[in-house]
Amino acid sequence: MNPFLDAGRAHSALLGAVFVTAVLLLSACTGTGRFSAAAICERSGGDYVGHTCEHHWTPMELAAQQWCETHGGVYLQGNGCEFGEGGP
């Protein structure tokens, strides 16, 4: 195991993460330099109506949600199906 090689990989991964984060943040900016909730919502596939982002569910997401809930889970968009978390 070469510590210098591992450090180089970690540095590259960190730089990649910073770059991706910067691109995502800048893609949501408007021409005034402010962040736009409407722009963020629309770029993620939703509609911004009445200060609320309405997500459009894909057929795959709907099927996953239905399967999860029929098996006693709670479907969290982007995180999948969660079982046995919290409750009475």
PyMOL commands that set and color helices and strands:
alter all, ss='L'
color gray80, all
select helices_A, chain A and resi 3-27+37-43+59-70
alter helices_A, ss='H'
color red, helices_A
select strands_A, chain A and resi 46-49+52-55+74-76+80-82
alter strands_A, ss='S'
color yellow, strands_A
deselect
rebuild
show_as cartoon
